[in-house]
Amino acid sequence: MKSIAALQAVVTATSFDGEPSDEELDAIEQELPLILAEVDLLDAQIMTIDRPATELDVRRIRRARHRVLTERRDLTNRAGTVLSGGAA
């Protein structure tokens, strides 16, 4: 039985150290308000999974959805592009 081994050199010229680049960190920092708003929306929705939603829950979810849309709009306006999945 023959062993299978790579006959070519490694495809990538530089090694990947697992750390994000400065550009990637800047992009994450710009998107952070939207990410936090989406986490808040998810938290509000998770709270109502196993019980009926109260009026307070409904308001919390509505405010969280509004914040997500606002942050998405602001991020889109700063970037000058359209994000997918938005309600534009």
C-alpha positions in Angstrom: 0.0 0.0 0.0 1.3 3.4 -1.0 1.1 6.4 1.3 -0.5 9.5 0.1 1.6 12.6 0.6 1.5 16.1 -0.7 3.9 16.4 -3.7 3.7 20.2 -4.0 4.9 22.9 -1.7 2.5 24.7 0.6 0.2 26.9 -1.4 0.3 30.0 0.8 3.5 31.9 0.8 3.0 33.5 4.3 2.1 31.7 7.4 -1.2 32.4 9.1 -0.7 33.4 12.7 -4.4 33.3 13.6 -4.6 37.0 14.5 -6.8 39.5 12.7 -5.2 42.2 10.7 -5.5 45.9 11.5 -8.0 46.4 8.7 -10.1 43.5 10.0 -10.0 45.0 13.6 -11.1 48.4 12.2 -14.0 46.8 10.3 -15.1 45.0 13.5 -14.9 48.2 15.5 -17.1 50.0 13.0 -19.6 47.2 13.0 -19.6 46.8 16.8 -22.7 49.0 17.5 -24.7 46.8 15.1 -23.4 43.6 16.6 -24.3 44.7 20.1 -27.8 45.8 18.9 -28.3 42.4 17.3 -27.2 40.7 20.6 -29.7 42.7 22.5 -32.5 41.7 20.1 -31.5 38.1 20.4 -31.5 38.3 24.2 -35.0 39.9 24.2 -36.2 37.1 21.9 -34.6 34.3 23.9 -36.4 35.6 27.0 -39.8 34.8 25.4 -39.0 31.4 24.1 -40.5 29.3 26.9 -43.2 31.7 28.1 -45.8 34.0 26.7 -44.6 37.5 25.9 -45.7 40.1 28.3 -46.4 43.7 27.2 -42.9 44.6 28.6 -41.4 41.9 26.5 -43.1 43.1 23.4 -41.9 46.6 24.0 -38.3 45.4 24.7 -38.3 43.4 21.4 -39.7 46.3 19.4 -37.1 48.7 20.8 -34.3 46.2 20.1 -35.6 45.8 16.5 -35.7 49.5 16.1 -32.1 49.8 17.4 -30.9 47.2 15.0 -32.5 49.0 12.1 -31.1 52.3 13.2 -27.6 50.9 13.6 -27.8 49.1 10.3 -28.9 52.4 8.6 -26.1 54.3 10.2 -23.5 51.7 9.3 -24.7 51.7 5.7 -24.6 55.5 5.5 -21.1 55.5 6.8 -19.9 52.8 4.4 -21.9 54.2 1.5 -23.0 50.7 0.5 -26.1 48.5 1.1 -25.9 45.7 3.6 -27.7 42.4 2.7 -30.6 41.3 4.8 -31.7 44.8 5.7 -35.2 46.3 5.4 -34.1 49.0 3.1 
